[in-house]
Amino acid sequence: ADRLTPETLGKLVALYEHAVFTQGAIWNINCFDQFGVELGKSLAQCVVAELENATEPPLKHDSSTNQLIRRCRRPRSN
């Protein structure tokens, strides 16, 4: 197609989705498992609890995440 339209974009997305599914079937893996999404939700719940805690809990993440949590917990000065 010479132009990008909703129809051609939909066809392209469907083509890529089919290619991913076919490769997954050949390699015997579930490409749509979303393990990373579930892991992210689990980690986020832990961080949210630490952000909402009235007192600063001991942080057990990597140094970058710990620093971001501390920064978010710091009171803002206007």
GILINQUI-V871819 format. One record per residue. N is the residue number from 0. RES is the residue in one letter. OMEGA is omega in degrees with one decimal (NA if undefined). BURIAL is 1 if it has 9 or more other ideal C-beta (glycine too) atoms within 8 Angstrom, else 0. Layout:
n: {N N}
res: {RES RES}
omega: {OMEGA OMEGA}
burial: {BURIAL BURIAL}
This chain:
n: {0 1 2 3 4 5 6 7 8 9 10 11 12 13 14 15 16 17 18 19 20 21 22 23 24 25 26 27 28 29 30 31 32 33 34 35 36 37 38 39 40 41 42 43 44 45 46 47 48 49 50 51 52 53 54 55 56 57 58 59 60 61 62 63 64 65 66 67 68 69 70 71 72 73 74 75 76 77}
res: {A D R L T P E T L G K L V A L Y E H A V F T Q G A I W N I N C F D Q F G V E L G K S L A Q C V V A E L E N A T E P P L K H D S S T N Q L I R R C R R P R S N}
omega: {-179.9 -177.6 175.3 177.3 175.9 -179.8 -179.0 176.4 177.3 178.2 179.5 178.2 178.8 178.4 179.0 179.1 178.7 179.2 178.7 179.1 -178.4 177.7 178.4 178.8 179.4 -177.5 179.0 174.3 177.2 -176.3 -175.8 -176.9 179.6 177.1 -178.8 179.1 179.7 177.4 178.8 177.9 -179.7 179.0 -179.2 178.7 178.6 -178.9 179.4 178.3 178.9 178.6 -175.7 -178.9 -178.1 176.5 -178.0 179.3 173.7 -177.4 -175.0 -179.7 173.4 -173.4 -179.5 179.7 177.9 -179.6 178.6 178.0 178.7 -179.6 179.6 -179.3 -178.1 177.9 178.9 174.9 -177.3 NA}
burial: {0 0 0 0 0 0 0 1 1 0 0 0 0 0 0 0 0 0 0 1 1 0 1 1 0 0 0 0 0 0 0 0 0 0 0 0 0 0 0 0 0 0 0 0 0 0 1 0 0 1 1 0 0 0 0 0 0 0 1 0 1 0 0 0 1 1 0 0 1 1 0 0 0 0 0 0 0 0}
